[in-house]
């Protein structure tokens, strides 16, 4: 939570270990997610926890790939239908289709993985020059309650590239595209980015 301010973010709500976070931009959300994944590996986890399969240390070529709890993070942005202050925190809360989409994206991520929809990534690239060199197209997926298939991308950076994941937890509709980042595909809209992680 302490790292949220570094990337212009704040916690909207928390329930059962799932957090809904809001950021000024998608690029801020990506920056925080990458920082958080790296920071999770540097925490002083209890030794007993590190003996559990889903939290144990995994190394590759003398580098840590995973250490401690694996947190899946999903990022999406777009318009929202309503804004109200949270009764508990007084902070702004957002409502609408975007929240449903973001929750589906977040729940599809494996522990330790950052996933986003293609449109949000292209918005970050167009508006702030976000570096997409380490991103990987995952293909398009169908999500419950979402009318159209969503093209999904795994977000990474050089320090997290050694992480390997199985398919995300959603029904694949189409395979990844060979030419993932054709600049003509970018659609830009002004909106806030939302992150939900578990």
Steps between C-alpha positions, in 0.01 A plus 500: 500500500786736576618481138169617351579871540819461296279427198203732572282215625271430792291219641130527420393188685612163636302181551629152584857577395397660170578867453354750258753774430468813288779685320530826308598310183551149368877565483492578875310175562757300301787671680351419839420139405859436388636667815263295717598168338867577565430625856304184590817297439700720739261477796610303804255211469468256792723195444206266550308675221794454263468122537157508335496414126323822404743719694834321478810662353561417134835592349632490146868559423558621856223759474176501693199452276243461781529551877199500733133540420409530132269793431306514174436851366253608230487845342235664285387855424204667343190701575296443815131568555497641853737646759424522873702544818568177688309486831804349676790703358339808345706433187348493155344169392417414141207298365400350165602248236869586548498359853349170384758474220788584733387241754482232229846593370649498850349162585641352180860579601716230654682580822801718415357599161391843371236497226318777319273550204658602170307830473624621839859415409474682167353804677801508734735464206334782304454745788823456694733293283471203735771243415339183367822313421440233764126451445358179352175450312292222659216494245132583545284361777131487593408620848171449681283811479716662229329511159807503274821293519789685664849498350736440792866591546748399769696800631857451615841662515856368476512401869188278475554341158602162641151445641304238307123457528239264365200646316299756690181386671251577222362340183730566202319628190803561275873442503759776550565731206840490331517880455386601849594864495389647171472872581191531278305286749531753782179659623548782746243611755539714807404317814635374828674165529376245751695217655370208697735244640483196718 
